[in-house]
C-alpha cells in the first residue's frame, strides 16, 4: 500500500506523460501485460501488471486493461500526451481504439522495435539468411559440446578474446548481428580448432567436430557475407543501444538514425561484397527511413538545438509569400476544385492534404484565415524547400510562442 501511495504521489501534477504498454511470456509461460507512465529524464511509474493467460489479448481487451491501470493509480488521462507500443497488428488496432477513446493522445510505434524491424528486413536477403544459419550452427555446436566448447574457450583466451559465442534470440533481429560479431571475433580460434587432426576425425573413439561445422568454418564466402552483414547492420544495432535511455526523445531517435544512415553509406561497397545484398540493404534502409521520418519526428528534429543555427542562417529563404500561396491555389484550380476522398492520389503522388478549399483563397490573401502547419509544410514541399523552415513561425502557429 505504501508503494502504491508513493507512486500515486509521484504522478500527481505531472502533465507530460507517455503511456507505455507491452506483453511478454514469463518463465512460467504466463501471458503478462504491463503498463507504465514515462517522461523524459524522469523515472517511469508502473501503472499495472495483469496476467492474461487464457484470455484473448485483443485490442478492446488492451483498451480496458489500460483504463483499469489508469484508474488504479488515479491518473487523469488528460495528463497523457502520447502512447507508445510495439507495432504488430493487435497493437495497431489498440492504438486506433485508444485514440478514439482519448482523441488528444499522439500515437507512436516504438522506435527501437522499428529499427529492429529494419534489421530483420535487411537480413531477409537469401544468401545472408544462409550465412546466418551457418553462423548459428557454429555457435550451437560449440556451445553444446563440453569438450570442443572448452577447447575453443582456451584457444580464444590465448588470443585475448574474452567474449563468448552469442546465441540467437527469437524476434530480436539485432541479436543476429551480435551473433555474427561473436563468430567473427572467434575466427582465428575456430580455424585453429578445426585444423586439428582430432577435430577432423575421431581418434581412439573420441568425438570429432561435425563435418558440416568444419566446412562452414572454412567457407570463405560465408566469412565475406558475415563481415558485410556486420558493417551494414552494426550502426543500426548501435541506434537501439543508444536510445534505450529514458533521457532519449524523438529528436535523439532521428539523429541516431541519420547517423546510422550515413555510416551505412560509408561502408556500403568494399572488395568481396555481395552487390545484390548491398543494393537490397540500401533500398530497404531508404524505404524504412522515410517511413519512420513522420511529420512529428521531423518537427522534433527541427526544434533540436543542433538544427537551430542552420535555421537562423537560412531564415530568409524560409518564408512563404502570398504569391506562393496564390500560385498553389491556381495550380490546383486548373486541375479541378473537387476534393478527393482520403487515400486517393493526384499525379506526381500529391497527398490529399495538398488539396485546398478554393473558396478560402480571398480570405487567406486578406489575412483572415490562419494556414495550419500541415498546409504550410505541404506548400513548402511543393516549392522544394521542405527541408528549410522558420522554427519561430512553426512554434507561433502551435501557440508555443
Secondary structure as UniProt FT lines:
FT   HELIX           2..11
FT   TURN            12..13
FT   STRAND          17..25
FT   TURN            27..28
FT   STRAND          31..39
FT   TURN            40..41
FT   STRAND          42..51
FT   TURN            53..54
FT   HELIX           59..72
FT   TURN            73..74
FT   HELIX           77..79
FT   STRAND          80..85
FT   HELIX           89..101
FT   TURN            103..104
FT   STRAND          106..109
FT   HELIX           111..122
FT   TURN            123..124
FT   HELIX           126..144
FT   HELIX           146..157
FT   TURN            158..160
FT   TURN            170..171
FT   HELIX           174..185
FT   HELIX           187..194
FT   HELIX           197..200
FT   TURN            204..205
FT   HELIX           211..217
FT   HELIX           220..242
FT   TURN            246..247
FT   HELIX           250..266
FT   TURN            271..272
FT   HELIX           275..292
FT   HELIX           295..302
FT   HELIX           305..313
FT   HELIX           315..317
FT   HELIX           322..334
FT   TURN            342..343
FT   HELIX           347..349
FT   HELIX           352..354
FT   HELIX           358..360
FT   HELIX           361..365
FT   TURN            366..367
FT   HELIX           373..382
FT   TURN            383..384
FT   TURN            386..387
FT   HELIX           391..397
FT   TURN            398..399
//
